[in-house]
Amino acid sequence: MQTKRSIFTNRWLPYALLAPQLVITAIFFLWPASQAVKSSFEREDPFGFRTTFVWFENYTRILSDPSYLNALGRTAVFAVSVTVLSMGFALLLAVCVDRILRTAKVYTTLLVWPYAVAPVVAGVLWWFLFNPTIGLLPYVLEWFGIDWNHRVDGTQAMTLITIAAAWKQISYNFLFFVAGLQSIPASLSEAASIDGAGPFKRFWTIVFPLLSPTTFFLLIININYVMFETFGVIDATTGGGPGQSTMTLVYKVYTDGVAGLNIGSSSAQSVLLMGIVIILTFIQFRYVERRVNY
C-alpha cells in the first residue's frame, strides 16, 4: 500500500504556514515566561523604581514559607478532587447519552452549554447558590442537619470551589468521552453480551480500556486546567478565604504579585508552578501512558 505525502513546491511555504502560530507562542508564552524567570531572581520595590539582583533568595524564601507549603498541599487536594469529580461525572453523562438514539444531539447540546460560561460567571453562579443568606442550597442542606457557611468554614469553602471548578470542566470532558464512546465498535459489546457478560462487566473490560487514550488526554488537560484556569472561580467565590483555606498556588501568585506588589516572589512562584506542571506532565507521559491502549 502506497502512502500519500504532501509535497510543497515552495520550500518556504511550510515555514510561512507555521509562522503565525510561532509568533503567537513567542509573544504570549515564551516572552512572558522569560520575563517571569528573570523577575524571579530580582527584588523590586513596590513602585518599580529600583531592581536588585538577589539570585535564589526569592525561591529560598517561598520554599521556607509555611503559607506557600500549605497552598501547595491545598492545590494537590484541589487538583485531585476537581479532576476525579469532573471526569467521573462527564464519563457517567457520556455513557447515558451514548445509550440515547433519537435525542442524543439535544442532550449533548444542553450538556455542552456550561463550557461556554466564563470561570468568573461560574464562580458567581455557585456563590449565589451556596450563599448562606440568600442562597437556595444552604436551606436545603439545613433540612439534613448541615449548617452551611463557607465564609467561616474552610472545608466548606474548599468544597464550594471544587464543585464550581468541576462543574465548569464537565462539559469539556463530556465532549471527548462521547466522541470516544461513539468510536468504539458496537460489535465488541454485542459479542461480549452474547457470551453472557453483563453491562457493568462489558464497560470495565471492553469499553473503558478502549477509552484509555481519551482518559489519558483528559487527565493531562484537567490537571493543567486546575493549576492555571481556576483563578476566576476562586476569586469570584471565596477570594482565597476564609483564613487562606482556599489559597491555591495560582491564586497565591496573584495575591503576592498584584495585591501584595511583591513581584519577585510572585514570579518565583509562577516559575515553580510551571515547573510542577511540567514535571506532572512528564510523569504522566512516562508512567501513566504505559497503561494506555492505542
Secondary structure, DSSP 4 states (H G I P E B T S, - for coil): -PPP----SSTTHHHHHHHHHHHHHIIIIIHHHHHHHHHTTEEE-TTSS-EEE-TTHHHHHHHT-HHHHHHHHHHHHHHHHHHHHHHHHHHHHHHHHHT-STTHHHHHHHHHGGGGS-HHHHHHHHHHHT-TTT-SHHHHHHHTT----TTT-HHHHHHHHHHHHHHHHHHHHHHHHHHHHHTS-HHHHHHHHHTT--HHHHIIIIIHHHTHHHHHHHHHHHHHHHHHS-HHHHHHHTTT-STTTT--HHHHHHIIIIIS--HHHHHHHHHHHHHHHHHHHHHHHHTGGGG---
